[in-house]
Amino acid sequence: METMDKNVGGNELVCNHCGNTFDEANSYCPSCRTPTPDQQYRDLDIIKKKFIYFVVGIAIFCAIMILWLPREIN
């Protein structure tokens, strides 16, 4: 993951990937679309939530299948 360096002279960031300077309010570098560190953390939080929902969904599905499928083995 690439990170951004803050420029000393204002509200601008310098992209470590392409070297472009851009406004700190942007979530991504306009030239190469590398996300800022803040945006990376937000994206990571969203991915973690989706993963948790997926795992819970699989667990519920498995529990339903255990209860629904026949238990007798001939």
URDA-V808853 format. One record per helix or strand of 2 or more residues. SS is the DSSP state (A for helix, B for strand). FROM is the first residue (numbers start at 1). TO is the last residue. If there is no record, write none. Layout:
# URDA-V808853
ss: <SS	SS>
from: <FROM	FROM>
to: <TO	TO>
This chain:
# URDA-V808853
ss: <B	B	B	A>
from: <4	12	21	37>
to: <6	15	23	68>
